Amino acid sequence: MRLACSHNNLVIFLVARVFQVGKHGIIIEFIDPDNTRRSATYLPEIAAHEGWTKLEAIDSLMRKSGYSGTISETLRKKIKLTRYQSTLCTMQYSDYISHVRATRGAAPSIVGGKPGNH
């Protein structure tokens, strides 16, 4: 088994009501009927991977935020939705170690981990 590292660079944040599943990540913010401020986010690939529609993604984010009440169209309309795009970068762990050594002068360490040949 080979260990790989992935990193998402998030760019182009825009408050909007329109987003495309699979292209945009979304952040929702809302105040629930109990006056509790809630928020949650999904990276662009999550809704597409789950096969969700836009509505299903929003409803899932409402649940992810900790809201367990009734989800109504009235409540959905109160959501502030921010969309963003991201670039996913993946590299093998050995390439990551080489990059860190070249840019920082030392390999990363894991607290409590045993020293090894990285």
Rosetta blueprint (number, residue, H / E / L):
1 M L
2 R L
3 L L
4 A E
5 C E
6 S E
7 H E
8 N E
9 N E
10 L E
11 V E
12 I E
13 F E
14 L E
15 V E
16 A L
17 R L
18 V L
19 F L
20 Q L
21 V L
22 G L
23 K L
24 H L
25 G E
26 I E
27 I E
28 I E
29 E E
30 F E
31 I E
32 D L
33 P L
34 D L
35 N L
36 T L
37 R E
38 R E
39 S E
40 A E
41 T E
42 Y E
43 L L
44 P H
45 E H
46 I H
47 A H
48 A H
49 H H
50 E H
51 G L
52 W L
53 T L
54 K H
55 L H
56 E H
57 A H
58 I H
59 D H
60 S H
61 L H
62 M H
63 R H
64 K H
65 S L
66 G L
67 Y L
68 S L
69 G L
70 T L
71 I L
72 S L
73 E H
74 T H
75 L H
76 R H
77 K H
78 K L
79 I L
80 K E
81 L E
82 T E
83 R E
84 Y E
85 Q E
86 S E
87 T E
88 L E
89 C E
90 T E
91 M E
92 Q E
93 Y H
94 S H
95 D H
96 Y H
97 I H
98 S H
99 H H
100 V H
101 R H
102 A H
103 T H
104 R H
105 G L
106 A L
107 A L
108 P L
109 S L
110 I L
111 V L
112 G L
113 G L
114 K L
115 P L
116 G L
117 N L
118 H L
